[in-house]
Amino acid sequence: MPLKYFICPDNGRIETLDCLKEGNCRMGNRCATRSYLQLARRDRPWTGKPSTTQLINGTLQAFLRITRDYAISPDSRAFMIHGTKGHAILEMEDEFSLLEEKFNDETTEITGIADVLEMEDGKTILVDHKTSGSFKVAKALGFFVDEEPTGEVFKSGKRKGEQKMRKILKRDDSKIDLLDWELQLNKYRMEYEKRGFKPDQLKIQCIVRDGGTYIARSRGVFRNVYYFNVRIMPDAEINAYFNKKMNDLFQAIKQGYWNDICTKEENWDGLRCQNYCEVAEFCKYGKYLKREREVEDMAIKGLSEVRRLPRLGKIRLGIKKKTAQGVEYPAEVDYFILDPQTPSETENAKIKAEFVGLYGEQPKAIKIMFPVSSPEIYFPQFYKRYGSSTSLKCKGDGETAVCSQEEFAKGLDRIGEDEFGMPKVKCQGRDCLYYGKECSEVGTLQVLLPELPGAGVWQISTGSYNSIVNLNSCIDYVASVCGRAHMIPLTLERRMQEIAKDGKKTKHYILHINMDFRLADLQKFALIDPTRMLLDLPAPETEKEDILFGKNAVTAAEVVEAVVVDQETPPDNDNGTKTATPVIKAKAQRLHTLMTQAGKEKEQHYPEVGVMLTIPPPQSFLDLDGKQLDTAISMMQAS
């Protein structure tokens, strides 16, 4: 089955052919030109013959692409389109080269397209053009991160007497990893040889996608273009590999399923499944990894109307630094760093500017609210085990844990499988043999920033035991005082705390909710229905806000006039009372209008306003302040 759907920036789906129709963008504003989208939807149809690149991928991935109607984000194919266009430019006819040789005749069981067969100094060179990231190029160059002793030892703690280590970047020709490129070019070499051409050398010309960036240089990749030599492998080895992969794929298609997940090399140690595989939603391992990513990144998505808020971005607690050897590592800071991640760069810049305007460049305290009632949803905490890569190996709650692959369950007490067939083991928490090495506590906090524009959540991830304990304690205290902790304005702070570890005291900046408030002030917020408070949060887009709240808003003329006039405190009257500002007058009139429209004829007590209301004239509200009027207006709109 072919590629059938596009995934839009808001995660909605539309059939590719429907998307390409004029004026038929489901979001009303196209994410890309129709010509780009036409290129993005191109997919090689299954003809009954596997291709060389298809077989180099995992069998399960190839099978699912053939048999499932799958979806892609147009954004994810940008580099593929860039590489295709680059191929077209590089493949210009000359008297020295054979270009774009297609292997797909009746004698060929496995199809392929070789880029260039070039003549140079009497030698025939088979070249394939690639566009790849610096991570792949670093592996092809033999660069890797290793640890070496610092010459010091731990003097106390659990690791007393153990050697202290540091990470450095090294290069070793024995660690060069070009296997998938080697398999592809050697297969093309054999096809050329069947046609009477014998390549003397095999080469890869690779354009580094992120060449020139800091991250590329930290991996040992300093150029934008590399020209690799590729070894000539024995024909028997090539035939054995491709014949097995071809037979496996045909067997999967014949029986209608394939149970073996892609190998560690094929799925890039899980990274491909989680971020780059277009059919991961049909694979149990891919679903598991994607579920973990959604739990971390969008823990409150789709659980109820209130919880269906988008994630606007992250609030980070550290910055990236690098060692003298150029190896990147995270470093803690004592302030909050806002990282907006909306689809619009303009919107991201606007949110950052608003944040800095409110709190400064390096704020140590910000206003937050918890969006839903359950702390298990807005602040989940797990033991999480990672390896050298970013893929999750194991996640547990202190009693049970689920491993992402069978090999990660080795040495642990196996107790069964979860709903996806993943191995389930006993979670030993801090007593686990991996704790402190690959495993640690991780808390993922989801909060609203009520003073910023946009209705959505922000994620803060912490691995600090003390931060997790602090937040849990503060949440419990607020809930005990108010009956709930969600939708109550609170202040989140970074506080310096000395922590003893391995016999040494170090300073860290712990997350803490400021408890320096009057209980009476805090309890006032508990009297307001939290779902009604949420109605006052502004929508991310001005147009949507106007649609939702246009009927209940003060007119634009009133607001403009009020803001202009209300720049200074009005003078006192002769009797010593202050004259109500135009803003207060406008809000008082708005409240009176809402009450009249609602037909509130009997007395009702509004605690936040502090008066008995029986639809008195607007003048009766002029002694109230703006916050009291805003609260009353909000409650009337909600009711």
Buried (B, 14 or more C-beta within 10 A) or exposed (E): EBBBBBBBBEEEEBBBEEBBEEEEBEEEEBBBEBEBBEBBBEBEEBEEEBBBBBBBBBBBBBBBBBBBEBBBBBEEBBEBBEBEEBBEEBBEEEEEBBBEBEBBEEEEEBBBBBBBBBBEEEEBBBBBBBBBBBBBBBBBBBBBBEEEEEEEEBEEBEEEEEEBEBBBBBEEEEEBBBBBBBBBBBBBBBBBEEEEBEBBBBBBBBBBBBBEEEBBBBBBBEBEEBEBEBEBBEEEEBEEBBEEBBEBBEEBBEEEEBEEBBEEEBBBBBBBBBBEBBBBEBBBBBBBBBEBBEBBBBBBBEEEEBBEBBBBBBBBBEEEEBEEBEBBEEEEBEBBBBBBBBEEEEBBEBBBEBBEEEBEEEBBBBBBBBBBBBBEBBBBBBBBBBBEEEBBBBBBEBEBBBBBBEEBBEEBEBEEEBEBEBBBBBBBBEEBEBBEEBBBBBBBBBBBBBBBBBBBBBBBBBEBBBBBEBBBEBBEBBBEBBEBBBBBBBBBBBBEBEEEEBEEEEEBBBBBBEEEEEEEEBBBBBEBEBEBBBBBBBBBEEEEBEEEBEEBBBEEEBBEBBEEEBEEEEEEEEEEEEEBBBBBBBBBBBBBBBBEEEEBEEEEEBEBBEBEBEBEEBEBBBEBEEEBBBBBBBBBBBE
